[in-house]
């Protein structure tokens, strides 16, 4: 794990609340949510954690 420290330094962990029927999120939806979050500075869903 020590070897990954440099790579993981700038990682962000984000959580979204979605209806069960929307699971699993596909990668395109996840990327769109992350881009929206970066652009607005706010979470794309109801819950987030960094």
C-alpha positions in Angstrom: 0.0 0.0 0.0 2.9 2.4 0.6 3.7 2.2 -3.1 0.2 3.5 -4.0 0.4 6.5 -1.6 1.6 8.9 -4.4 -1.0 7.7 -6.9 -3.9 7.9 -4.4 -2.9 11.2 -2.9 -5.5 13.2 -5.0 -8.3 10.6 -4.9 -11.8 11.7 -4.0 -14.5 9.4 -2.9 -18.1 10.4 -3.7 -21.4 8.7 -2.8 -24.7 9.2 -4.5 -28.2 8.1 -3.4 -30.0 6.5 -6.3 -33.2 4.5 -6.6 -32.7 0.7 -6.5 -34.0 0.5 -10.1 -31.1 2.7 -11.3 -28.4 0.3 -10.0 -25.9 -0.5 -11.0 -24.8 2.9 -12.3 -23.0 2.6 -15.6 -19.6 4.3 -16.1 -21.0 7.0 -18.4 -23.6 8.0 -15.7 -20.8 8.1 -13.0 -18.6 10.2 -15.2 -21.5 12.6 -16.0 -22.2 12.9 -12.2 -18.5 13.6 -11.4 -18.3 16.2 -14.2 -21.5 17.9 -12.9 -20.1 17.9 -9.4 -16.7 19.4 -10.5 -18.5 22.1 -12.7 -20.9 23.2 -10.0 -18.8 22.5 -6.9 -21.8 20.6 -5.4 -22.7 16.9 -5.2 -24.7 15.5 -8.1 -26.9 13.5 -5.7 -28.2 13.8 -2.2 -25.2 12.5 -0.4 -21.5 12.9 -0.9 -18.2 12.3 1.0 -14.7 13.4 0.3 
